[in-house]
Amino acid sequence: MRHRSAKLLALLLCILLACSVLGGCAQAEQQKYSTSFFDVFDTVTTIIGYADSQETFDRVVGEARQQFVRYHQVFDGYNAYDGVHNLYYVNQNAASGPVPAEPELMTLLAWIRDLQPSLEGRVNVAMGAVLRLWHDAREAGVALPDEAALREAAEHVDMSQVILDEQAGTVYFADPELSLDLGAVAKGYTAERVAQWMLDSDMPSFIISAGGNVRCGQKPLDGRARWGVSIQDPGPADGLPGTGYMDVLYLTNLSVVTSGDYQRYYTVDGVRYHHLIDPDTLYPGRHMRAVTIVTQDSGLADALSTAVFLMPYEQGRAFVEALDGVEAYWVLLDGSVQCTDGLRAMLASQGASSRD
């Protein structure tokens, strides 16, 4: 029997009233506005911001939404769009010779190509052939991918076979069986690009929530020093995702990205199979229920959340603690919680709100 999380956010966006959290609030000079849309990256995207008028909010968010739509089309590996040389186009044609790619796609591919060697082999966007088998099986919802097919696909995941000519703006697959999948980074990368634009706009006080990806801008203009972002309870390992939250983070101008086993999954013979595939086993990672990464760049947070989710806790903790400006929060298989010292200071349970 197949289950989907029905677009539940991996992080529940928690905008806490200053009066209830801090015991009082300053009179806001600007008003809080919000909107949601459902047509990008297969998730609900919500933008909340403080603006001097509804007109300003609508104008800024309208442009932000257009950017989300553009990036969604460029990074889409499953659909074609007229006149767009997107990921789908590249996957369909790059084995026959160098093909043009949209500038945004070229930039992302060069960025992740350079980042991947630092991720301890846990993230590889050239695993598209493997991930497509899991995607198709999850969509059908009745059986696991064929084992032999998985092993064959795993022979064609070498990122060095993706030849980027950044000057010409082209991509070539030296391995004709290779395929790219940007699911581990595209949403966070997009949220960061949009956030950087919004920080320079007429509405720099904002928070973006795109599924499990949250990006905070400048502080909320209602007397609080920080935004409140909740970490979702993943729920029981054999049931539906929880409807509550584990804890609340208080932060400004930072990103919060969660990867978990409750976001996209299906069930075969009573066992849940989620979408985060271990490059070694070619099956969903089984080290933890969820991991949340906090750092400034949402694209980096997206990649790191996938990488750390696919590491045993001890390895992942050592990995995170060796990085500057990166904090993490783990929900382990037994439901227990671990977090880095820097993240602990951001938690509501540690009295973060009392310091604001």
Secondary structure as GFF3:
##gff-version 3
##sequence-region A 1 356
A	DSSP	alpha_helix	18	22	.	.	.	ID=ss1
A	DSSP	beta_strand	31	40	.	.	.	ID=ss2
A	DSSP	beta_strand	43	51	.	.	.	ID=ss3
A	DSSP	alpha_helix	54	75	.	.	.	ID=ss4
A	DSSP	alpha_helix	87	93	.	.	.	ID=ss5
A	DSSP	three_ten_helix	94	96	.	.	.	ID=ss6
A	DSSP	beta_strand	99	100	.	.	.	ID=ss7
A	DSSP	alpha_helix	103	115	.	.	.	ID=ss8
A	DSSP	three_ten_helix	116	118	.	.	.	ID=ss9
A	DSSP	alpha_helix	128	140	.	.	.	ID=ss10
A	DSSP	alpha_helix	147	153	.	.	.	ID=ss11
A	DSSP	three_ten_helix	159	161	.	.	.	ID=ss12
A	DSSP	beta_strand	162	165	.	.	.	ID=ss13
A	DSSP	beta_strand	170	173	.	.	.	ID=ss14
A	DSSP	alpha_helix	186	199	.	.	.	ID=ss15
A	DSSP	beta_strand	206	210	.	.	.	ID=ss16
A	DSSP	beta_strand	213	216	.	.	.	ID=ss17
A	DSSP	beta_strand	227	232	.	.	.	ID=ss18
A	DSSP	beta_strand	245	251	.	.	.	ID=ss19
A	DSSP	beta_strand	255	260	.	.	.	ID=ss20
A	DSSP	beta_strand	265	268	.	.	.	ID=ss21
A	DSSP	beta_strand	271	274	.	.	.	ID=ss22
A	DSSP	beta_strand	288	295	.	.	.	ID=ss23
A	DSSP	alpha_helix	298	309	.	.	.	ID=ss24
A	DSSP	alpha_helix	313	321	.	.	.	ID=ss25
A	DSSP	beta_strand	327	332	.	.	.	ID=ss26
A	DSSP	beta_strand	337	339	.	.	.	ID=ss27
A	DSSP	alpha_helix	341	344	.	.	.	ID=ss28
A	DSSP	three_ten_helix	348	350	.	.	.	ID=ss29
A	DSSP	three_ten_helix	352	355	.	.	.	ID=ss30
###
